[in-house]
């Protein structure tokens, strides 16, 4: 694992450069994308660079990590809606080349078709991840099997609590989500994980310095050969 530490602005700018370099070399790259508060600065920077003509997503494809079960793309808390508003509306990606798992799959067999779609697109070149306080990546909560493909998950109460800030009340937070699995994520050629703020410091320490184990899903990224963590000083504060 490579760890890059700086101010949030510095690491966002370095992460954005990865997209500039990748898309210059491979304009039709396949990007794995995330939602949540962590990628917002990066998405704003990508939009700025795109507006300035410094990168283009015109031939790129994207696959998002996850979606809430039961929310369609018109719901303002769906991850499709989030992606449209925070990134896709501001860059030149073709909407038909953007993929977010369907929040209406009925079982894992149907959810797994997302893995087949990713494979048919050539596999993910660069996967972006945030990290939950319990080490989840995507919605792969602790103890998710290493071999998991895209599947339906029951969200832990801590994840629902963490996400209730976006809903009117905890009761409105969906109980299930569909997420790429750990295996899906590990198949990506390169992975970027971003984390900001003191609240992520402990889990970043376990991710980087703990043994890779399924009780801390993000720690499994140690087993991937091309992972870079972009951390602000606060998130990196207990790494030593
Ligand atoms: C989002 C996702 C989640 C978030 C994580 C951190 O698509 O898959 O794993 O990355 O919950 O969320 P924030 O960035 O809001 O702290």
Boltz pocket constraint, residues with backbone or C-beta under 6 A from the ligand:
constraints:
  - pocket:
      binder: B
      contacts: [[A, 33], [A, 34], [A, 35], [A, 36], [A, 37], [A, 38], [A, 39], [A, 65], [A, 66], [A, 129], [A, 130], [A, 131], [A, 132], [A, 136], [A, 137], [A, 138], [A, 139]]
      max_distance: 6.0
